[in-house]
Amino acid sequence: MHMFVGATSSPDFGRFAADHGVFVISTFSAVQAFVCWRAQGLTILADPQLGPHIDAQWRYSMGMLKSDPAQSQKCAGADDALRQLVRARVPILAGTDAPSPGTTYGASLHGELALLVERGMTPTQALAAATSVTARHFRLDDRGPVQTGLRADLLLV
């Protein structure tokens, strides 16, 4: 399931999700940019480590949405829901829904991880959400953890 949009969330949302054995693909990059107007695209484009590597065909989409603090209350429920999910130990998988407006493949994952940490995950939990937790829930047994004999396409330190 993906995160939802709304000004509020049910106070038992995290427990409900845990009781039903689901995992959640965060997609805050898309939700934040397109609905809540907390766009990270311009920040990612300006990052000297990320921006130069974004293909020209995605640059327009990355920069088309501007932040509007007046709209941010639309996501307060999703922010609270993520904190509940973390407390209830519901598996969170990092995902961006690229190429939704304001996102791109690869680079937006950096912003997604920052959003997860801003909303209550530890940096270690966020990294696991992008690697081992995702591999486990998609049954990708040849990758995920950093371990001898497993495939490792990307390592974030």
Backbone bond lengths (Angstrom), bond angles and torsions (degrees), N, CA, C in turn:
res aa  C-N    CA-C-N  psi(-1)  N-CA   C-N-CA  omega(-1)  CA-C   N-CA-C  phi
1 M - - - 1.440 - - 1.508 109.06 -
2 H 1.299 117.61 153.57 1.456 124.20 177.56 1.519 108.83 -101.91
3 M 1.318 116.13 162.32 1.463 119.89 174.41 1.520 109.14 -67.18
4 F 1.297 114.56 155.21 1.458 121.67 -178.39 1.518 109.87 -105.60
5 V 1.306 116.00 174.87 1.459 122.13 176.87 1.514 107.95 -116.55
6 G 1.310 116.38 138.77 1.451 120.88 175.86 1.511 110.56 169.56
7 A 1.310 115.13 157.28 1.460 120.72 -178.59 1.522 112.11 -73.81
8 T 1.329 117.36 -22.53 1.461 121.00 -179.23 1.524 109.58 -138.03
9 S 1.313 114.73 165.43 1.461 120.51 172.29 1.516 107.82 -134.41
10 S 1.299 115.39 156.51 1.457 120.54 178.07 1.521 108.89 -64.21
11 P 1.329 118.61 138.53 1.462 120.05 -178.75 1.526 113.71 -65.41
12 D 1.328 117.97 -14.06 1.462 120.42 179.08 1.530 112.46 -110.33
13 F 1.337 117.14 17.69 1.456 121.13 -176.50 1.526 112.13 -58.76
14 G 1.325 117.62 -48.44 1.459 120.90 -178.55 1.517 112.04 -60.53
15 R 1.312 116.99 -45.25 1.461 121.35 179.50 1.529 109.97 -64.65
16 F 1.324 117.88 -41.72 1.469 122.49 178.60 1.527 110.28 -58.53
17 A 1.345 116.25 -47.47 1.466 120.14 179.62 1.523 110.78 -62.74
18 A 1.332 116.83 -43.44 1.472 120.34 179.49 1.519 111.00 -62.54
19 D 1.314 117.06 -43.06 1.460 121.31 -179.73 1.525 112.53 -63.26
20 H 1.325 116.95 -25.66 1.465 121.04 -178.79 1.527 112.94 -98.47
21 G 1.322 117.37 4.36 1.457 121.36 172.42 1.514 115.51 64.48
22 V 1.316 117.64 32.10 1.460 119.97 -179.64 1.520 110.65 -91.81
23 F 1.310 115.76 162.87 1.461 121.20 165.06 1.514 106.25 -114.52
24 V 1.317 116.83 159.31 1.465 121.81 -177.25 1.522 108.70 -123.71
25 I 1.330 115.35 129.28 1.461 121.00 172.25 1.527 105.70 -93.99
26 S 1.305 115.51 117.54 1.462 121.29 -166.67 1.524 115.04 -59.66
27 T 1.276 120.30 -51.49 1.473 125.89 -178.25 1.524 113.71 48.63
28 F 1.332 117.93 30.43 1.462 119.95 177.64 1.522 111.40 -62.54
29 S 1.317 118.44 -31.20 1.468 120.41 -179.65 1.523 110.84 -57.12
30 A 1.317 116.94 -45.99 1.458 120.68 179.93 1.519 111.39 -74.89
31 V 1.318 117.30 -45.36 1.468 121.12 -178.92 1.521 109.96 -61.58
32 Q 1.320 116.40 -47.92 1.459 120.73 -178.01 1.522 111.06 -62.68
33 A 1.312 117.66 -43.67 1.461 121.24 -175.11 1.516 112.19 -73.09
34 F 1.315 116.56 -48.50 1.461 120.18 -169.31 1.522 113.06 -84.78
35 V 1.315 117.95 -33.54 1.461 120.59 -174.45 1.521 112.09 -105.18
36 C 1.320 116.85 -45.05 1.464 120.78 -172.55 1.516 113.07 -95.59
37 W 1.306 116.43 -4.42 1.453 122.29 177.33 1.523 112.42 57.34
38 R 1.336 115.38 40.64 1.461 121.38 170.68 1.518 106.15 -110.33
39 A 1.302 116.05 70.01 1.455 121.94 -171.51 1.521 112.02 -73.94
40 Q 1.327 116.41 133.04 1.455 122.52 175.73 1.518 111.72 -106.24
41 G 1.313 116.78 -6.53 1.455 120.26 -174.60 1.511 113.42 -55.86
42 L 1.329 117.39 -46.33 1.463 120.35 -178.82 1.523 111.08 -65.30
43 T 1.320 117.33 -37.02 1.466 121.24 177.95 1.517 110.17 -64.03
44 I 1.322 116.79 -43.64 1.467 120.55 179.88 1.526 110.40 -66.77
45 L 1.331 117.03 -41.60 1.465 119.74 178.21 1.528 111.57 -61.92
46 A 1.339 117.85 -34.51 1.466 122.17 -178.93 1.527 113.03 -80.42
47 D 1.309 117.56 -13.54 1.465 120.94 -178.57 1.530 109.03 -70.98
48 P 1.343 117.98 120.71 1.466 119.49 -177.44 1.530 113.81 -65.05
49 Q 1.321 117.56 -19.61 1.459 120.67 178.56 1.535 112.12 -86.21
50 L 1.334 117.56 -21.53 1.465 121.21 -176.44 1.528 112.94 -113.51
51 G 1.326 116.58 -48.47 1.462 121.93 -173.19 1.512 115.74 -50.18
52 P 1.327 118.63 -47.65 1.466 119.39 -177.59 1.532 113.80 -63.40
53 H 1.306 116.97 -17.15 1.467 120.31 -176.48 1.525 113.16 -97.73
54 I 1.315 117.15 2.42 1.467 120.39 179.81 1.522 108.65 -87.56
55 D 1.308 115.11 124.74 1.456 121.62 -177.98 1.530 110.34 -58.48
56 A 1.295 116.17 143.52 1.465 122.19 -177.50 1.526 112.65 -55.61
57 Q 1.319 117.87 -34.21 1.468 119.57 -177.76 1.529 112.52 -65.52
58 W 1.339 118.13 -19.78 1.470 120.98 -179.45 1.522 112.92 -100.27
59 R 1.321 117.82 -11.87 1.460 120.88 -176.40 1.531 112.47 -59.45
60 Y 1.305 117.74 -42.39 1.470 119.97 -178.86 1.524 110.16 -61.73
61 S 1.320 117.06 -47.86 1.461 121.24 179.98 1.520 111.13 -60.68
62 M 1.321 116.80 -39.28 1.463 120.64 -179.31 1.527 111.57 -64.43
63 G 1.315 117.62 -35.30 1.459 120.77 -174.94 1.511 115.74 -99.78
64 M 1.337 117.32 -0.08 1.469 118.49 -173.86 1.522 114.08 -76.49
65 L 1.321 118.35 -22.52 1.456 120.54 -177.94 1.517 110.21 -104.58
66 K 1.315 115.86 128.25 1.457 121.75 178.75 1.521 108.93 -105.64
67 S 1.315 115.88 151.97 1.471 120.33 178.82 1.520 110.26 -69.78
68 D 1.319 115.96 144.73 1.460 123.26 176.19 1.521 107.47 -140.67
69 P 1.334 117.32 96.82 1.466 120.42 -177.00 1.529 113.65 -54.76
70 A 1.322 118.36 -27.52 1.463 120.98 -179.77 1.527 112.04 -65.41
71 Q 1.327 117.26 -21.72 1.456 121.25 -178.65 1.531 112.97 -93.79
72 S 1.332 117.59 -8.93 1.465 120.65 -171.41 1.527 113.93 -64.92
73 Q 1.331 118.34 -23.59 1.472 119.44 179.29 1.525 111.84 -64.01
74 K 1.316 117.44 -17.42 1.461 120.65 178.06 1.527 112.54 -63.86
75 C 1.332 116.84 -17.33 1.461 120.54 -177.66 1.523 113.22 -111.55
76 A 1.297 117.89 5.53 1.467 119.52 -178.42 1.525 111.15 -58.42
77 G 1.312 118.16 -36.20 1.457 121.39 179.01 1.519 112.11 -66.58
78 A 1.320 117.01 -38.72 1.462 120.35 178.32 1.523 110.57 -68.21
79 D 1.323 116.35 -38.31 1.467 120.01 177.42 1.521 110.21 -61.45
80 D 1.334 116.43 -46.63 1.471 120.79 178.72 1.526 110.52 -64.44
81 A 1.319 116.70 -40.75 1.465 120.39 -179.24 1.526 111.16 -60.92
82 L 1.329 117.13 -40.87 1.467 118.71 178.91 1.528 110.30 -63.45
83 R 1.326 117.41 -42.95 1.469 119.44 178.14 1.533 110.31 -59.87
84 Q 1.330 117.08 -40.52 1.467 120.47 176.91 1.527 111.53 -63.38
85 L 1.326 116.38 -42.69 1.466 120.41 -179.43 1.527 110.90 -62.72
86 V 1.314 116.25 -41.21 1.468 120.21 178.84 1.526 109.48 -63.81
87 R 1.335 117.59 -46.47 1.469 120.46 179.27 1.523 111.76 -61.38
88 A 1.343 116.85 -35.71 1.465 121.32 -178.92 1.531 112.10 -84.59
89 R 1.321 117.03 1.50 1.463 123.54 178.65 1.532 113.38 61.68
90 V 1.315 116.07 34.30 1.464 121.27 173.82 1.532 106.79 -75.62
91 P 1.321 118.37 131.96 1.466 119.70 179.43 1.528 111.42 -62.23
92 I 1.330 115.31 127.84 1.464 122.04 177.33 1.523 107.00 -109.07
93 L 1.321 116.84 127.68 1.458 123.39 176.92 1.518 107.21 -109.57
94 A 1.315 117.85 130.46 1.460 121.71 179.80 1.526 109.29 -74.54
95 G 1.315 115.77 129.54 1.454 121.43 176.88 1.511 109.55 -155.19
96 T 1.321 116.73 150.52 1.462 121.06 -174.72 1.524 114.36 -114.62
97 D 1.299 118.04 -12.43 1.469 122.47 -172.76 1.524 111.85 59.69
98 A 1.336 116.63 29.05 1.468 120.40 176.61 1.521 108.10 -61.49
99 P 1.312 117.44 140.92 1.447 130.03 8.92 1.523 113.37 -102.44
100 S 1.308 118.34 53.35 1.470 120.65 172.93 1.520 108.91 -58.30
101 P 1.342 117.71 156.23 1.469 118.97 178.68 1.525 111.43 -51.99
102 G 1.317 116.03 135.16 1.453 121.85 179.74 1.511 114.40 87.27
103 T 1.343 117.66 -1.25 1.464 120.91 -178.68 1.524 110.37 -127.26
104 T 1.314 115.01 164.40 1.449 122.09 172.98 1.522 108.25 -146.63
105 Y 1.287 115.88 167.80 1.455 120.86 178.69 1.527 109.93 -70.29
106 G 1.304 116.96 138.16 1.460 122.21 174.06 1.512 114.49 80.39
107 A 1.324 117.79 -71.28 1.466 121.23 -174.17 1.524 112.48 -61.89
108 S 1.318 118.02 -34.87 1.467 119.92 -179.15 1.519 112.34 -66.59
109 L 1.320 117.00 -19.72 1.461 118.81 177.61 1.527 111.21 -64.20
110 H 1.327 117.36 -32.63 1.466 120.57 176.04 1.529 110.12 -60.88
111 G 1.334 116.45 -44.50 1.458 120.48 176.96 1.515 112.10 -65.81
112 E 1.326 116.78 -37.81 1.468 121.73 178.52 1.527 110.45 -60.18
113 L 1.314 116.60 -45.05 1.464 119.98 179.97 1.524 110.72 -63.66
114 A 1.325 117.23 -40.10 1.475 120.16 177.01 1.526 110.53 -62.60
115 L 1.335 117.39 -41.78 1.470 120.53 178.36 1.524 110.96 -62.84
116 L 1.315 117.58 -39.38 1.466 120.14 178.66 1.524 111.17 -63.49
117 V 1.323 116.92 -41.70 1.465 120.34 178.91 1.529 110.31 -67.82
118 E 1.333 117.24 -41.06 1.469 120.59 178.09 1.532 111.65 -60.68
119 R 1.317 117.09 -25.05 1.465 121.17 -176.64 1.521 113.69 -103.12
120 G 1.319 117.50 14.49 1.450 118.53 169.52 1.513 118.59 120.03
121 M 1.317 118.27 -7.00 1.462 118.96 176.11 1.521 108.73 -84.37
122 T 1.319 116.57 150.80 1.458 119.39 172.00 1.525 107.84 -76.77
123 P 1.336 117.79 160.38 1.468 118.60 175.52 1.529 112.41 -56.63
124 T 1.307 117.26 -37.46 1.467 120.28 178.41 1.522 110.98 -64.83
125 Q 1.326 117.40 -42.28 1.465 120.29 177.73 1.527 110.68 -63.29
126 A 1.326 117.21 -40.14 1.461 120.49 179.72 1.529 110.83 -64.49
127 L 1.334 117.37 -43.75 1.465 119.65 177.69 1.525 111.07 -62.33
128 A 1.320 116.78 -40.65 1.469 119.95 177.75 1.522 110.27 -63.67
129 A 1.338 117.51 -36.25 1.468 121.31 178.85 1.525 111.41 -61.12
130 A 1.325 116.55 -28.23 1.463 121.16 -179.58 1.517 112.73 -92.80
131 T 1.321 117.93 -7.99 1.464 119.85 -174.42 1.522 111.62 -130.64
132 S 1.306 117.41 -91.91 1.468 121.38 -170.36 1.526 113.69 -65.62
133 V 1.330 118.29 -38.02 1.470 119.73 -179.39 1.528 109.56 -66.58
134 T 1.325 115.97 -43.31 1.467 120.02 178.35 1.522 110.88 -62.85
135 A 1.322 116.81 -46.83 1.473 120.34 179.86 1.523 111.07 -58.93
136 R 1.320 116.75 -43.54 1.471 120.49 -179.07 1.531 111.51 -62.49
137 H 1.316 117.74 -45.14 1.461 120.25 -175.38 1.527 113.72 -77.21
138 F 1.325 116.54 -19.58 1.460 119.35 173.88 1.527 111.64 -100.97
139 R 1.327 115.43 10.97 1.462 123.28 177.15 1.529 112.97 53.65
140 L 1.325 115.02 44.27 1.454 121.69 176.43 1.526 106.97 -96.78
141 D 1.302 115.75 82.68 1.463 121.73 -171.43 1.523 114.17 -71.12
142 D 1.330 117.64 -12.25 1.466 119.91 -177.93 1.525 112.92 -94.49
143 R 1.330 118.22 7.07 1.474 121.58 -177.76 1.519 110.58 -154.96
144 G 1.317 116.40 176.05 1.461 121.35 177.77 1.502 111.43 120.74
145 P 1.334 117.23 -82.32 1.466 118.10 177.55 1.528 111.33 -77.73
146 V 1.319 116.26 157.79 1.450 120.56 173.84 1.520 106.04 -83.29
147 Q 1.328 114.51 107.16 1.465 119.83 -173.11 1.523 108.33 -154.01
148 T 1.303 117.04 142.27 1.462 122.26 178.77 1.527 110.26 -54.31
149 G 1.329 114.66 132.28 1.459 120.60 177.01 1.517 114.22 90.24
150 L 1.326 118.37 -9.01 1.460 120.81 178.84 1.521 110.06 -97.58
151 R 1.294 115.00 153.58 1.443 122.40 179.54 1.533 109.20 -72.22
152 A 1.312 116.69 136.46 1.465 121.02 178.98 1.527 108.15 -137.44
153 D 1.334 116.41 98.93 1.456 121.01 179.16 1.522 111.61 -84.66
154 L 1.326 117.01 -26.26 1.448 120.66 -173.98 1.515 109.16 -149.83
155 L 1.294 115.71 136.01 1.460 120.67 176.91 1.516 107.04 -131.18
156 L 1.319 118.62 118.72 1.454 123.37 177.02 1.521 108.24 -99.74
157 V 1.315 116.10 130.48 1.469 119.86 179.87 1.511 108.50 -121.65
